[in-house]
Amino acid sequence: MELVKESKQEKLIKRNNRIRERFAFFTDVKHFNSNHALDLLADEYLPLEKDTIWLIVRRTGHYKNL
């Protein structure tokens, strides 16, 4: 059971890293406003809300270690 839980954790870590990389791309390379970048990411990662994506990007709260 722990192996399954670990693989879920790994998937979440990979997803969160992709979100951080995309946010950095939108803000650093494309020079988008952070609010616009969050809107684009919310559309791309549809089940997640804008506030959740912001927590992932800033590594705060529950997403600190993920």
NURO-651684 format. One record per residue: x, y, z of N, C-alpha, C, O, CB in turn; residue in three letters; residue number from 1. Coordinates in steps of 0.05 Angstrom, whole numbers, plus 5000, padded with zeros to 4 digits. Glycine has a CB too. Example, Ala and Ser with C-alpha at 12.3 -4.5 7.8 and 13.67 -1.06 7.14 Angstrom:
<rs>
R   n_px   n_py   n_pz   ca_px   ca_py   ca_pz   c_px   c_py   c_pz   o_px   o_py   o_pz   cb_px   cb_py   cb_pz   type   seq
R   5264   4886   5156    5246    4910    5156   5264   4934   5156   5285   4934   5169    5226    4911    5181    ALA     1
R   5257   4955   5142    5273    4979    5143   5258   5001   5157   5268   5023   5161    5282    4988    5114    SER     2
</rs>
This chain:
<rs>
R   n_px   n_py   n_pz   ca_px   ca_py   ca_pz   c_px   c_py   c_pz   o_px   o_py   o_pz   cb_px   cb_py   cb_pz   type   seq
R   5016   4976   5000    5000    5000    5000   5017   5025   5000   5010   5045   4987    4981    5000    5024    MET     1
R   5040   5025   5014    5057    5048    5015   5070   5054   4988   5075   5077   4981    5079    5044    5036    GLU     2
R   5075   5033   4972    5086    5036    4946   5067   5052   4928   5075   5069   4913    5093    5009    4933    LEU     3
R   5041   5046   4930    5021    5060    4915   5020   5089   4924   5018   5108   4908    4993    5047    4917    VAL     4
R   5020   5093   4950    5019    5120    4961   5044   5136   4952   5042   5160   4947    5017    5119    4992    LYS     5
R   5067   5123   4952    5091    5137    4944   5090   5145   4914   5099   5167   4907    5115    5119    4948    GLU     6
R   5079   5128   4897    5077    5135    4869   5058   5158   4865   5062   5175   4847    5068    5111    4853    SER     7
R   5036   5160   4881    5019    5183    4880   5033   5208   4888   5030   5229   4875    4994    5179    4898    LYS     8
R   5049   5206   4909    5065    5229    4918   5085   5238   4896   5088   5262   4892    5081    5221    4944    GLN     9
R   5097   5219   4883    5116    5226    4861   5102   5240   4838   5112   5259   4827    5130    5200    4851    GLU    10
R   5078   5231   4832    5062    5244    4811   5055   5272   4818   5056   5290   4801    5037    5228    4805    LYS    11
R   5048   5277   4843    5041    5304    4853   5066   5322   4852   5064   5345   4844    5030    5303    4881    LEU    12
R   5089   5311   4859    5113    5327    4859   5120   5334   4830   5128   5357   4825    5136    5311    4872    ILE    13
R   5117   5316   4811    5123    5321    4783   5104   5342   4772   5112   5360   4758    5122    5296    4767    LYS    14
R   5078   5339   4779    5058    5359    4770   5064   5386   4781   5063   5406   4766    5030    5350    4778    ARG    15
R   5071   5388   4806    5077    5414    4818   5102   5426   4806   5103   5451   4802    5080    5411    4848    ASN    16
R   5122   5410   4800    5145    5421    4787   5139   5431   4759   5150   5451   4750    5167    5399    4785    ASN    17
R   5122   5417   4744    5113    5426    4718   5099   5453   4720   5103   5471   4704    5095    5405    4704    ARG    18
R   5082   5456   4740    5068    5481    4744   5087   5503   4750   5084   5525   4739    5047    5478    4767    ILE    19
R   5107   5498   4767    5127    5519    4774   5143   5526   4749   5149   5550   4744    5146    5509    4796    ARG    20
R   5150   5507   4733    5166    5512    4708   5149   5529   4689   5160   5547   4677    5175    5486    4695    GLU    21
R   5124   5522   4685    5107    5537    4667   5103   5565   4677   5103   5584   4661    5080    5523    4664    ARG    22
R   5099   5569   4703    5096    5595    4714   5121   5612   4709   5119   5635   4701    5090    5594    4744    PHE    23
R   5144   5600   4714    5169    5614    4709   5172   5621   4679   5182   5643   4672    5193    5597    4718    ALA    24
R   5164   5603   4662    5165    5609    4633   5147   5632   4626   5156   5650   4611    5157    5584    4617    PHE    25
R   5123   5632   4636    5104    5653    4629   5113   5680   4640   5110   5701   4627    5076    5647    4641    PHE    26
R   5124   5680   4664    5132    5706    4676   5160   5715   4668   5164   5739   4663    5131    5704    4706    THR    27
R   5179   5697   4665    5206    5705    4659   5212   5707   4629   5225   5726   4620    5226    5685    4671    ASP    28
R   5202   5688   4613    5208    5688    4585   5187   5704   4569   5194   5721   4553    5208    5659    4574    VAL    29
R   5162   5699   4575    5140    5713    4560   5134   5740   4572   5120   5757   4560    5116    5696    4560    LYS    30
R   5143   5746   4597    5139    5771    4611   5109   5777   4615   5101   5800   4613    5152    5794    4596    HIS    31
R   5094   5756   4621    5066    5759    4628   5063   5769   4657   5080   5763   4674    5050    5733    4623    PHE    32
R   5042   5783   4663    5035    5790    4690   5029   5764   4705   5019   5745   4693    5010    5809    4690    ASN    33
R   5035   5763   4731    5032    5738    4746   5002   5730   4747   4996   5706   4747    5042    5742    4775    SER    34
R   4984   5749   4748    4955    5742    4748   4947   5729   4721   4931   5710   4721    4938    5767    4753    ASN    35
R   4958   5739   4699    4952    5727    4673   4964   5699   4671   4951   5681   4661    4962    5745    4650    HIS    36
R   4988   5696   4682    5001    5670    4682   4985   5650   4699   4982   5627   4691    5030    5672    4693    ALA    37
R   4974   5659   4721    4958    5642    4738   4932   5634   4724   4922   5611   4726    4951    5655    4765    LEU    38
R   4920   5653   4709    4896    5647    4693   4902   5625   4672   4886   5607   4669    4885    5672    4680    ASP    39
R   4924   5628   4659    4932    5608    4638   4936   5581   4651   4928   5561   4640    4957    5618    4623    LEU    40
R   4950   5580   4674    4954    5555    4687   4929   5543   4698   4926   5518   4698    4974    5558    4710    LEU    41
R   4910   5559   4707    4885    5549    4717   4869   5536   4694   4855   5516   4698    4868    5572    4730    ALA    42
R   4872   5548   4670    4859    5536    4646   4873   5510   4638   4860   5491   4630    4859    5555    4623    ASP    43
R   4899   5509   4641    4914    5486    4633   4911   5463   4652   4908   5440   4644    4944    5493    4631    GLU    44
R   4910   5469   4678    4907    5449    4699   4879   5453   4710   4876   5462   4733    4929    5451    4721    TYR    45
R   4859   5445   4695    4831    5452    4700   4820   5445   4728   4806   5462   4739    4815    5439    4680    LEU    46
R   4826   5422   4740    4814    5417    4766   4826   5435   4788   4813   5437   4809    4818    5388    4773    PRO    47
R   4849   5447   4784    4861    5464    4804   4851   5493   4802   4846   5503   4780    4891    5463    4803    LEU    48
R   4847   5505   4825    4838    5533    4825   4863   5551   4825   4885   5543   4830    4820    5539    4849    GLU    49
R   4858   5576   4819    4879    5596    4817   4894   5599   4844   4919   5601   4844    4868    5623    4809    LYS    50
R   4880   5598   4866    4892    5600    4892   4910   5577   4898   4932   5580   4910    4871    5603    4914    ASP    51
R   4902   5553   4890    4918    5529    4895   4943   5530   4878   4965   5523   4888    4901    5504    4888    THR    52
R   4941   5539   4854    4965    5541    4837   4984   5561   4849   5009   5557   4848    4957    5549    4808    ILE    53
R   4974   5583   4860    4991    5603    4872   5006   5591   4896   5030   5597   4900    4975    5627    4881    TRP    54
R   4993   5575   4912    5006    5561    4935   5028   5542   4925   5049   5540   4937    4986    5546    4952    LEU    55
R   5023   5528   4903    5043    5510    4892   5067   5526   4882   5090   5518   4888    5031    5494    4869    ILE    56
R   5062   5547   4868    5084    5563    4857   5101   5575   4879   5126   5575   4877    5073    5586    4839    VAL    57
R   5088   5585   4900    5103    5598    4922   5113   5579   4943   5126   5587   4962    5085    5619    4935    ARG    58
R   5106   5553   4940    5114    5532    4959   5107   5539   4987   5123   5538   5005    5145    5528    4957    ARG    59
R   5081   5546   4991    5072    5553    5018   5050   5533   5026   5039   5518   5010    5060    5581    5018    THR    60
R   5045   5533   5052    5024    5516    5063   5029   5486   5059   5052   5477   5063    4997    5522    5050    GLY    61
R   5009   5472   5050    5011    5443    5046   5031   5436   5024   5042   5414   5024    4984    5432    5039    HIS    62
R   5036   5454   5005    5053    5449    4982   5082   5456   4987   5098   5458   4968    5042    5463    4958    TYR    63
R   5089   5461   5012    5116    5470    5018   5137   5449   5010   5158   5456   4999    5119    5476    5048    LYS    64
R   5132   5424   5016    5152    5403    5010   5146   5388   4985   5161   5370   4978    5152    5384    5033    ASN    65
R   5125   5396   4970    5119    5381    4946   5130   5395   4922   5126   5386   4899    5089    5378    4943    LEU    66
</rs>
